[in-house]
Amino acid sequence: MSFNTFGHMFRVTTFGESHGVAIGCVVDGCPPLIPLTAEEIQLDLDRRRPGQSRFTTQRQEPDAVKILSGVMAHPETGVQVTTGTPIALLIENTDQRSKDYSEIKDKFRPGHADFTYEAKYGLRDYRGGGRSSARETATRVAAGAVARKVLPEVKVRGALVQMGPHKIDRSKWDWDEVAKNPFFCPDKDKAAFFESYLDGIRKSGSSIGAVIEIVAEGVPAGLGAPIYAKLDSDLASAMMSINAVKGVEIGAGFGAAELSGEENADEMRTGNNGTRFLSNNAGGILGGISTGQPVVVRFAVKPTSSILTPRRTVDRKGADTDILTKGRHDPCVGIRAVPVGEAMMACVLADHFLRDRGQIGR
């Protein structure tokens, strides 16, 4: 299996399976002399960790990260810093229950990658999906924590802005609320609604989708490049690579199709700090290059495909059959996608920052 690596100057390779011994990643291209500890990486991993509420999978994984290489104590200060060599990060799996999947090992789960993996490789890891499992995204969050250290002046934050058909009230947006509820929701009232709403879905054995918004503030103007290295195209690719994501938009996104030219174009004026924009329909990116405004990306996450309702499918021999998926699954996988989206934003921005520094020299 190829294509387990993303990025150019800041390059991340992930490895491991959902029910294997461990998962991990190698971060290549991180500049030297950046303070970095496992505890700092752990802070981000703890936000994604499963089993923290009744609204996520009850698989109990501590997601304790180990730094295997790429750091050392500075000989003068004693502070642990990056060395400029590849940073290897390891997360052991401790709560696999492969027996949950033994009854369906010869059946293709609708909505999952079972059929396509078997069609391409001639086999698949039926134990939780192997590489296709969202378990792999923990390694991206670890890499994202490193990426944040490359751009300490950039603040990357994410929030759940829609669950099913229910959207937040943007006039009530409060970033402080995101850390106060299990949904990463910036609207306190809507978070309270989501609690009862998702409880009903969870108890029925079903699932629901969500929309996540990621915002990066402090991004300098000039990141990205025209045509084939656009910042927005790389961001779209990064977000679409996240498990269960089926749609990505930048700025006004699909809503721009409803606007007139006068409404959509972000007008400009000169202020005390240089050029300022009067709106941000472009999502902080014009012509594939950052404007200096907040970079805004949203992505849609489909409902978890593993549900308790029997579904029609076929088995490996091509016979029609039914399937009932057991095991521990998120009733709304979009919830834990928030820190994953943040990590992918951070990795792409770090990559483009290093690319820009290499070409322009600033």
Helices and strands as residue ranges (DSSP letters): E 5-6, E 11-16, E 22-28, H 38-48, E 65-67, E 71-73, E 80-82, E 87-92, G 98-104, H 114-121, G 130-132, G 134-136, H 137-150, E 155-163, E 166-167, G 170-172, H 175-178, H 188-203, E 210-217, H 231-240, E 245-250, G 253-258, H 261-264, E 268-271, E 274-277, E 285-286, E 289-290, E 295-301, E 311-314, E 320-323, H 337-360
